[in-house]
Amino acid sequence: MPVPTTGDLFRPTDPDFLQDPYPTYARLRVEAPIAWYAGWGKWIVTRHRDVDALLRDRRLGRVDHHLTPATERAPGNPAHAAFDAIQAGSLLEIEPPDHTRVKQVVHDVFTPRHVRALRSRIEALVEGLLDGLEARGAGGFDLIRDFAEPIPVTVIAELLGVDEADRHRLLPWSKAIIGMFEPERTPAMEAAAVTAAGEFAGFVRDLMAAKRRESADDLISRMVAVHDADPERLTEGEVVANAILFLNAGHEAVVNVSGNGMLALLRHPEQARAVRDEPALLQSAIEEMMRYDTPLQFFERLVLEDMTYGGHEWPQGTRLCLYYAAANRDPEVFADPERFDVRRHPNPHLAFGLGLHYCIGAPLARLELAVALGALLRRFPRIALAGGEHRFQPKNVFRYLTELRVTV
């Protein structure tokens, strides 16, 4: 079977694509649903049925170094050593049996009970932010910077046990680190990610030492206790890597669903009215926000063993970009997929992934979004988009707005 190429279909640096990729995804699903893109040296997969199947396929993984003896592995880039170190033990970047071991520890120290216990704290945080915004009067504000960003950063910082005086350092580190995942990254982005990774890792190690001197009921203290009791169950590097993962993943999901989702909701006033009039619709509205403009556009997977799929022969090491955002608008699965519908049911979107690497923080993200957006719509029933153009950052992996000005 001839290898399809994206040709003129896929131009990931085109400004129009970066502002609105969905017309391109629609064409790809029809004309080249599994397409080779030479610019990245990767396959682009856009249909829901394929993305769903490949996320569950254990012949794929995030890394394949566990299949090769350490003495036979290609050396990494020495300039990226600090970044590679925080990836090495991260749940996102390891495969079984290490993934199974670390995930069990994370489940033990961050249980559904811990998530439920956070509701009252999140409610108090949200109400405090809204009090401050209300005091500004009708002038409006940037919903992302002034409301969405402080919530997950504060929640994750408190979960980890980070003192309030140090929390301002977390968001810049997170923003710099995720730049390394962009396929069109620049040398400056790489350097910023490496610097941030080294600084953040050093900060977490200092925090671990402080928790050994004075333990508390937080994630770092719990993970340190597990490590100290049995270093083979959880290494020090894995504590560091997953503390950083909690912040990066937890922050990006909540902030970008809030921004992209509220833009979609406020562009459809009849849908916003429905949610205000029927608060029970809030949860389905949040799921629709995730589907309609998915913040994590794609998730990269690596072929772990030679395989055939859809008539394509993929040798070990082949890289696939599984496009959640394209799959989430597939008309084979979603009726009228270009329509934003807060009553959509069922809604089998893939925004949090599937399979082994399903987002472990999904329950917390859903809780934060429900509390935050529910309170926002209740306190500001006349919230509307301010004038001006709504621009997205020129990114391929993470889709998020530069700002979202609203009036109240």
C-alpha positions in Angstrom: 0.0 0.0 0.0 1.6 3.4 -0.9 2.5 5.6 2.0 0.2 8.6 2.1 1.8 12.0 2.7 0.1 15.1 4.0 1.4 17.2 1.2 -0.6 20.4 1.1 -2.9 19.1 3.8 -0.8 19.7 6.8 1.3 22.8 7.4 1.9 23.0 11.2 3.7 26.3 11.0 1.1 28.1 9.0 -0.4 31.0 11.0 -4.0 30.2 9.9 -3.6 26.6 10.9 -2.2 27.6 14.3 -5.2 29.9 14.9 -7.8 27.4 13.7 -6.6 23.9 13.0 -10.0 22.2 12.8 -10.6 22.6 9.0 -7.3 20.9 8.4 -8.2 18.1 10.8 -11.5 17.6 8.9 -9.7 17.2 5.6 -7.1 14.9 7.1 -9.8 12.6 8.6 -11.3 12.2 5.1 -8.3 12.4 2.7 -5.4 11.0 4.8 -6.5 9.8 8.2 -3.2 8.1 8.8 -0.6 10.3 7.1 3.2 10.6 7.1 4.6 14.1 7.8 8.2 14.2 6.8 8.8 17.6 8.5 8.5 15.9 11.9 9.4 12.4 10.8 6.1 11.2 12.4 2.7 9.8 11.4 -0.3 12.0 11.9 -3.5 10.1 13.1 -6.8 11.9 13.1 -9.8 9.6 13.2 -11.4 8.8 16.5 -11.5 5.0 15.9 -7.8 5.0 15.1 -6.8 7.3 18.0 -8.9 5.3 20.4 -7.5 1.9 19.2 -3.9 3.0 19.2 -4.1 4.6 22.7 -5.2 1.2 24.0 -2.7 -0.8 22.0 0.1 -2.1 24.2 2.4 -2.4 21.2 2.8 1.4 21.6 4.3 3.3 24.4 5.9 6.6 25.4 9.5 5.4 25.4 11.3 2.3 24.3 14.6 2.5 26.2 13.4 -0.2 28.6 13.6 -2.6 25.7 17.3 -2.0 25.2 20.1 -2.8 27.7 21.6 0.4 29.1 25.0 -0.4 27.5 23.4 -0.4 24.0 21.3 2.7 24.2 22.2 5.7 22.1 23.6 8.5 24.3 21.3 11.4 24.9 22.1 15.1 24.3 24.3 16.2 27.1 22.9 19.7 26.9 19.4 18.3 27.7 20.6 16.3 30.7 18.6 18.3 33.3 15.4 18.0 31.3 15.9 14.3 30.6 16.4 13.7 34.3 12.9 15.0 35.2 11.4 12.8 32.5 13.1 9.6 33.4 10.9 8.8 36.4 7.7 10.6 35.3 4.6 8.5 35.0 4.1 10.1 31.6 7.5 8.8 30.4 7.9 5.3 31.7 6.4 1.9 30.8 5.7 -1.3 32.8 6.9 -2.6 35.1 8.2 0.7 36.3 4.9 2.5 35.4 2.9 -0.1 37.3 5.0 0.3 40.4 5.1 4.2 40.4 1.4 4.5 39.5 0.5 2.3 42.5 2.4 4.6 44.8 0.8 7.7 43.4 -2.7 6.0 43.8 -1.7 5.3 47.4 -0.6 8.8 48.3 -3.2 10.7 46.2 -6.5 8.8 46.7 -10.1 9.8 45.7 -10.6 10.7 49.3 -7.8 13.3 49.0 -9.5 14.7 45.9 -12.9 14.9 47.6 -11.4 16.6 50.6 -10.1 19.4 48.4 -13.6 20.7 47.4 -14.1 23.1 50.3 -10.6 24.5 49.8 -11.1 25.0 46.1 -14.5 26.7 46.8 -12.9 29.1 49.2 -10.1 29.9 46.8 -12.5 30.5 43.9 -14.8 32.7 46.0 -11.9 34.8 47.1 -10.8 35.4 43.6 -14.3 36.3 42.5 -14.6 38.7 45.5 -11.5 40.5 44.2 -12.8 40.6 40.6 -16.2 41.8 41.7 -14.6 44.7 43.6 -13.0 45.9 40.4 -16.5 46.8 39.1 -17.7 46.4 35.5 -14.4 47.1 33.8 -13.7 43.5 33.1 -10.7 41.3 33.4 -8.5 38.7 31.8 -10.3 35.5 32.7 -7.1 33.4 32.2 -4.5 35.5 34.1 -6.8 36.9 36.8 -9.0 33.8 37.4 -8.1 30.5 35.7 -4.3 30.5 36.3 -4.3 31.0 40.1 -6.6 28.2 40.9 -4.7 25.1 39.8 -1.3 26.6 40.7 -2.5 27.2 44.2 -4.2 23.9 44.6 -1.2 21.9 43.3 1.2 24.0 45.4 -0.8 23.2 48.5 -1.1 19.5 47.6 2.7 19.3 47.2 3.4 21.3 50.3 5.0 24.4 48.7 5.1 27.5 50.8 3.2 30.5 49.6 6.3 32.6 49.3 7.7 30.2 46.7 4.6 29.6 44.5 5.3 32.4 42.1 8.2 30.4 40.7 6.1 27.4 39.7 4.2 28.7 36.8 7.2 30.1 34.9 9.0 26.8 35.3 6.0 24.9 34.1 5.5 27.1 31.0 9.2 26.8 30.1 9.3 23.0 30.6 6.3 22.2 28.4 8.0 24.1 25.5 10.3 21.1 25.0 7.3 19.0 23.9 6.6 21.3 20.9 7.9 19.7 17.6 8.6 23.2 16.2 10.5 24.4 19.3 13.5 26.8 18.9 16.9 26.5 20.5 15.8 29.2 22.9 12.8 27.2 24.0 15.0 24.2 24.5 17.5 26.2 26.6 14.6 27.6 28.7 13.2 24.2 29.3 16.5 22.7 30.4 17.2 25.6 32.8 13.7 25.4 34.3 13.9 21.6 34.7 17.2 22.0 36.6 15.9 24.7 38.8 12.6 23.0 39.5 14.3 19.7 40.3 16.7 21.4 42.7 13.7 23.1 44.4 11.9 19.8 44.8 15.0 18.1 46.3 15.3 21.0 48.8 11.6 20.6 49.6 12.1 16.9 50.1 14.9 17.6 52.6 12.7 20.1 54.4 9.8 17.5 54.6 12.2 15.0 56.2 13.0 17.5 58.9 9.3 18.4 59.4 6.7 16.2 57.7 3.2 17.4 56.9 0.1 16.0 55.2 1.1 16.8 51.7 2.1 14.8 48.6 5.8 15.5 48.9 5.8 14.3 52.5 3.9 11.2 51.6 6.2 10.3 48.7 9.3 11.0 50.8 8.0 8.6 53.4 7.4 5.9 50.8 10.9 6.4 49.4 12.6 6.4 52.8 10.8 3.2 53.8 11.6 1.4 50.6 13.8 3.2 48.0 13.2 0.4 45.4 9.4 1.1 45.6 9.9 4.8 44.7 13.3 6.4 43.9 14.3 9.9 44.8 14.3 10.8 41.1 10.8 9.5 40.7 9.6 11.7 43.6 11.1 14.7 41.8 9.8 13.8 38.4 6.3 13.2 39.5 6.1 16.3 41.7 6.9 18.3 38.6 4.4 16.3 36.5 1.6 17.1 39.0 2.2 20.8 38.5 2.7 20.8 34.7 -0.2 18.5 33.9 -2.5 19.8 36.5 -2.0 23.4 35.6 -2.2 23.1 31.8 -5.5 21.0 31.8 -7.5 23.4 34.1 -6.3 26.7 32.7 -6.6 25.8 29.1 -10.0 24.1 29.4 -11.2 27.2 31.2 -9.9 29.6 28.6 -10.8 27.6 25.4 -14.0 26.4 27.0 -15.3 29.8 28.2 -14.4 31.3 24.8 -16.6 28.6 23.2 -19.4 29.1 25.7 -19.5 32.9 25.5 -19.5 32.7 21.7 -22.7 30.7 22.0 -24.9 32.9 24.2 -27.9 30.5 24.0 -25.6 27.7 25.4 -24.4 30.0 28.2 -28.0 30.8 29.1 -28.8 27.1 29.3 -26.0 26.5 31.7 -27.0 29.4 33.9 -30.7 28.4 33.9 -30.0 24.7 34.5 -26.9 24.3 36.8 -27.2 20.6 36.4 -25.9 21.1 32.8 -22.5 22.3 34.1 -20.7 19.0 34.1 -21.8 18.1 30.6 -20.9 21.6 29.5 -17.4 21.1 30.8 -17.1 17.8 29.0 -18.2 19.6 25.8 -15.5 22.3 26.4 -12.9 19.6 26.5 -14.2 18.0 23.3 -14.9 21.1 21.3 -11.5 22.8 21.6 -9.1 20.3 23.2 -6.2 21.9 24.9 -3.8 19.0 24.4 -4.0 18.7 20.6 -2.1 15.4 20.3 -0.2 12.8 22.3 2.9 11.2 20.9 3.4 7.4 21.0 6.2 5.2 20.0 6.0 1.7 18.3 7.6 -0.8 20.7 7.6 -3.8 18.4 7.2 -4.2 14.6 3.5 -4.0 13.9 0.9 -3.6 11.1 -2.0 -1.3 11.5 -4.5 -0.1 8.9 -2.4 -1.6 6.1 0.7 0.3 7.3 3.9 -1.5 8.3 5.5 0.3 11.3 8.9 -0.9 12.6 9.9 -0.5 16.2 10.8 3.2 16.9 8.1 4.6 14.5 6.6 7.8 16.1 2.9 8.5 15.9 1.0 11.8 16.7 -2.4 10.7 18.0 -4.6 13.8 17.5 -7.1 14.1 20.3 -8.4 17.3 18.9 -9.2 15.9 15.5 -10.7 12.7 16.9 -12.9 14.8 19.2 -14.7 16.3 16.1 -15.0 13.1 14.1 -18.5 12.9 12.6 -18.3 9.1 12.8 -18.6 9.4 16.6 -20.1 12.9 17.3 -23.3 14.1 15.7 -22.9 17.6 14.2 -19.4 17.7 15.7 -18.7 21.4 14.7 -21.6 22.5 16.9 -20.9 23.4 20.6 -23.6 21.7 22.5 -23.7 21.7 26.3 -26.3 18.9 26.3 -24.2 16.6 24.2 -24.7 12.9 25.3 -23.0 10.6 24.9 -19.7 12.5 24.7 -16.8 9.9 24.4 -14.1 12.6 23.9 -10.4 11.7 24.3 -9.2 14.9 26.0 -7.7 13.0 28.9 -6.4 10.1 26.8 -7.1 6.4 27.3 -5.3 3.3 28.3 -2.1 3.1 30.3 -1.3 6.8 30.2 -4.8 8.1 30.9 -4.5 11.3 32.9 -4.2 10.4 36.6 -5.2 14.0 37.5 -8.5 13.9 35.6 -10.8 13.7 38.7 -9.1 16.7 40.3 -9.2 18.7 37.0 -12.9 18.0 36.7 -13.5 19.1 40.3 -11.6 22.3 39.9 -13.4 23.1 36.6 -16.8 22.4 38.1 -16.2 24.6 41.1 -14.5 27.4 39.3 -16.8 27.7 36.2 -20.0 27.1 38.2 -19.1 29.9 40.6 -18.0 32.2 37.8 -21.3 31.9 36.0 -23.3 32.3 39.2 -21.5 35.4 40.4 -21.3 37.1 37.0 -24.6 36.2 35.1 -23.9 38.9 32.5 -20.3 37.8 31.7 -19.6 38.4 28.0 -16.6 38.5 25.7 -14.9 41.9 25.5 -14.2 43.4 22.1 -11.1 42.4 20.2 -9.6 39.4 18.5 -9.0 36.2 20.3 -5.5 34.9 19.5 -4.1 31.5 20.3 -0.4 30.9 21.1 1.4 29.6 18.0 1.8 26.1 19.4 1.1 22.6 18.0 0.9 20.4 21.1 -0.8 22.8 23.6 -3.6 25.0 22.3 -4.3 28.0 24.5 -5.2 31.7 24.3 -2.9 34.6 24.8 -5.7 36.1 26.9 -9.4 36.1 27.3 -10.8 39.6 28.2 -14.4 39.5 29.5 -16.8 42.1 30.8 -19.2 41.5 33.7 
